[in-house]
């Protein structure tokens, strides 16, 4: 059963300030009661999933359509242990990013801004990180190329640049416009993501079952538990991009906490959500988090909320992210000859041509339409991630600095979204899509490194001992930091 955010806020008790021994550089949290979660069951899990579906739509994108096939054709499947390890580490990263939110209702950025030197530094810093990591319209440009091929029956060539540019602009505008309707932005994004994810997986399973023999499935699967470049000189920009783009990576993994709050998990149900621009329901958003008193009942309820987050991230997002990469790579390496000079859209077009000539001409349309949904779903999720991240940071900063100064959260989110849309229209014509995506993906590594360090600091400092992560979870975050530090170091070293 989904928690009604508006109803929770109407029925909640009057909040009062609670003295906390350590609110860090932010104001003390308020106190409230922890909502009781529904019984954990398969039926309730299907009703409650949302953040994982959105993040999955973001995960099955450029990494699977662009980086995965490109790396597989160049090195074979024996390097894809990188992708498997990246997804496993990101599962732990995502779970720890939501832990603080379940207790306080604040996104993880609220916890980070409470660390020294405070919100005046970390707020702008993470806004810039979000823009640098995801503020490029790489997926819109790739979407445009795919959409062009769907309707023209060929991949873009010299002379098609202007048509591609206007298609990319249209995609940027459509992605932003979708986020304006519904009750909350999270709800709209969740529904759109579910539709796109279902289509993507239905096509990928059907295409692999029809065209790829069983023994090839097994050999590809074995490669996802290996790392062997087969003696070839390693392109660290490519492998670093593969590591960062397998799963979600970068700022998206931190911003899962914002979605968990808006979905109403844990204390997120007590603080409100970002409403859609044209939604009729009026939903407030608190500028300060709310925490609950620790009792046996509240701790047990909190653990049950954590169960739903685990199911959402492990069963839905983690499994889906692995299958998305595996199915795309399995199909690519079977139909595209090894060491072919293909990358980006060309890999998808080659697969589409093979399926169309081997069985049915309609596969050209279906394969590229699938590629379009893969890329568009990520463009949509990335657009929200940047706008949502900056909105939440500015909202918290403003409220903490002057509580009497009220900002309309709708105006704030959609004002930032409008500015980001204008920048997206400019950025889409700057450099080729694959180059843009490599920039985005490789910049995800420093975000994961710094974000992982901050997760450890926030959850160890601001959560009560009973709610803090176990030692093994902390070790997994350390491993995640080291994993991305390794690829960042290799990338830097490759330039010298």
Secondary structure, DSSP 8 states (H G I E B T S, - for coil): ----HHHHHHHS---EE---S--TTS---EE----------HHHHHHH--HHHHHHHHHSSHIIIIIIHHHHHHH-GGGTHHHHHHHHHHHHHHHHHHHHHHHHSS-HHHHHHTSTT-HHHHHHHHHHHHHHHH-S-HHHHHHHHHHHHHHHSS---TT-HHHHHHHHHHHHHHHHHHTTSSSBHHHHHHHHHHHHHHHHHHHHHHHHHHHS-HHHHHHHHHHTT----TT----HHHHHHHHHHSSS-THHHHHHHHHHHHHT-GGGGGTB--B-TT-SS---B-SS-EE----HHHHHHHHHHHHHHHIIIIIIIIHHHHHHHHHHHHHHHHHS-TT-S--THHHHHHHHHHHHHHT-THHHHHHHHHHHHHHHHHHHHHHHHHHHHHHHHHHHHHHHH-TT----HHHHHHHHHHHHHHHHHHHTTTS-HHHHHHHHHHHHHHHHHHHHHHHHHHHHHHS-GGGS--HHHHHHHHHHHHHHHHHHHHHHHTT-
